[in-house]
């Protein structure tokens, strides 16, 4: 069945899903570590902000205070993050499959894709989720660039 679907669509869906999950894992770990180590913030900040997409801004702490650990908020943030990572992987592969690119060029396209996702999320989506505006910084840009590169590399490796 998987071979039929791949033959019909030209997309290896297993590679798409694994690529999205791996890139999402690298992204969230990088973001949490860099926010804590370089940014001086709480590593719970990124998952809390992501969880607030579904749970609402009331789960966010007051400005300047670190978010408390809340398993429900943390898990919601992770679920939302990984679902979005796979959705972004699908979008990336639907764009990339139209091009005949080697792995290096594909990774380059992934970096550009990561930058585009950053701008959409942190400049476009802030109209709906204004709390993301505070994360417009080099840590978030770097994490998105790495997300795109890892997504492309992982997809190429698994396809």
C-alpha positions as CSV (number, residue, x, y, z in Angstrom):
1,X,0.0,0.0,0.0
2,X,2.8,2.5,0.9
3,X,4.5,1.7,-2.4
4,X,1.3,2.4,-4.3
5,X,0.8,5.7,-2.6
6,X,4.4,6.7,-3.2
7,X,4.2,5.7,-6.8
8,X,1.0,7.7,-7.3
9,X,2.2,10.9,-5.5
10,X,5.9,10.8,-6.0
11,X,6.3,11.4,-2.2
12,X,7.8,9.0,0.3
13,X,5.5,9.8,3.2
14,X,7.5,7.8,5.7
15,X,10.5,10.0,4.9
16,X,8.3,13.2,5.2
17,X,7.0,12.2,8.6
18,X,10.4,11.1,9.9
19,X,12.0,14.2,8.5
20,X,9.5,16.4,10.2
21,X,9.7,14.6,13.5
22,X,13.6,14.7,13.6
23,X,13.7,18.3,12.5
24,X,11.1,19.2,15.1
25,X,13.1,17.4,17.8
26,X,16.3,19.1,16.9
27,X,14.5,22.5,16.8
28,X,12.8,22.2,20.2
29,X,15.9,21.0,22.0
30,X,18.0,23.7,20.3
31,X,15.5,26.4,21.1
32,X,15.1,25.3,24.8
33,X,18.8,25.0,25.4
34,X,19.7,28.3,23.6
35,X,16.9,30.2,25.4
36,X,18.3,29.0,28.7
37,X,22.0,29.2,28.1
38,X,22.4,32.1,25.7
39,X,19.2,34.1,26.2
40,X,19.0,33.8,29.9
41,X,15.4,32.7,29.8
42,X,13.5,29.6,30.9
43,X,13.8,26.5,28.8
44,X,10.0,26.1,29.4
45,X,9.4,29.4,27.5
46,X,9.2,27.9,23.9
47,X,6.9,25.0,24.8
48,X,4.7,27.2,26.9
49,X,4.4,29.8,24.0
50,X,3.6,26.9,21.6
51,X,1.1,25.4,24.0
52,X,-0.7,28.8,24.3
53,X,-1.6,28.4,20.6
54,X,-4.2,25.9,21.7
55,X,-4.7,26.6,25.4
56,X,-4.8,30.4,25.1
57,X,-2.6,33.2,26.4
58,X,-3.8,32.7,29.9
59,X,-1.2,29.9,30.3
60,X,1.6,32.4,29.6
61,X,3.3,33.9,32.7
62,X,3.4,37.6,33.4
63,X,6.0,39.5,31.4
64,X,9.5,39.0,32.9
65,X,8.6,35.9,35.0
66,X,9.6,32.4,34.0
67,X,6.7,30.0,33.2
68,X,6.1,27.4,35.9
69,X,6.3,23.7,34.9
70,X,2.8,22.5,34.0
71,X,2.7,19.0,32.5
72,X,-0.5,19.8,30.6
73,X,0.9,23.0,29.0
74,X,4.2,21.3,28.3
75,X,2.7,18.3,26.6
76,X,0.2,20.4,24.6
77,X,3.1,22.5,23.4
78,X,5.0,19.4,22.3
79,X,2.1,17.9,20.5
80,X,1.3,21.2,18.7
81,X,5.0,21.6,17.9
82,X,5.4,18.1,16.4
83,X,2.2,18.3,14.4
84,X,3.3,21.6,13.0
85,X,6.7,20.1,12.2
86,X,5.1,17.3,10.2
87,X,2.8,19.8,8.4
88,X,5.8,22.0,7.5
89,X,7.6,18.9,6.3
90,X,4.7,18.1,4.0
91,X,4.7,21.6,2.6
92,X,8.5,21.6,2.1
93,X,8.5,18.2,0.3
94,X,5.6,19.3,-1.9
95,X,7.7,22.3,-3.0
96,X,11.0,20.4,-3.2
97,X,9.8,17.4,-5.1
98,X,9.2,19.6,-8.2
99,X,13.0,20.3,-8.3
100,X,15.7,17.9,-9.2
101,X,18.1,18.7,-6.3
102,X,21.0,16.8,-4.8
103,X,21.2,16.6,-1.0
104,X,23.4,19.7,-0.7
105,X,21.1,21.8,-2.7
106,X,18.1,20.3,-0.9
107,X,19.6,21.3,2.4
108,X,20.2,24.8,1.1
109,X,16.5,25.0,0.1
110,X,15.7,23.7,3.6
111,X,17.6,26.6,5.1
112,X,15.6,29.1,2.9
113,X,12.4,27.3,3.9
114,X,13.3,27.6,7.6
115,X,13.9,31.3,7.2
116,X,10.5,31.7,5.4
117,X,8.8,29.8,8.2
118,X,10.4,32.1,10.7
119,X,9.1,35.2,9.0
120,X,5.6,33.7,8.5
121,X,5.5,32.7,12.2
122,X,7.0,35.7,13.9
123,X,5.8,38.5,11.6
124,X,2.6,37.1,10.0
125,X,1.2,34.9,12.8
126,X,1.8,37.4,15.5
127,X,-1.5,39.1,14.4
128,X,-3.2,36.0,15.8
129,X,-0.7,35.0,18.5
130,X,1.0,38.3,19.6
131,X,3.1,36.7,22.3
132,X,5.4,35.3,19.6
133,X,6.7,38.8,18.8
134,X,8.9,38.7,21.9
135,X,10.8,35.8,20.4
136,X,12.0,37.7,17.4
137,X,15.7,37.1,18.0
138,X,18.8,35.4,16.7
139,X,18.1,32.3,18.8
140,X,14.7,31.8,17.0
141,X,16.1,32.6,13.6
142,X,19.0,30.1,14.1
143,X,16.7,27.4,15.3
144,X,14.5,27.9,12.2
145,X,17.5,27.7,9.9
146,X,18.6,24.5,11.5
147,X,15.1,23.1,11.4
148,X,15.0,23.6,7.6
149,X,18.4,22.1,7.1
150,X,17.7,19.1,9.3
151,X,14.3,18.6,7.7
152,X,15.8,18.6,4.2
153,X,18.8,16.4,5.2
154,X,16.5,13.9,7.1
155,X,14.0,13.7,4.2
156,X,16.9,13.1,1.7
157,X,18.3,10.4,4.0
158,X,15.1,8.5,4.5
159,X,13.7,8.7,1.0
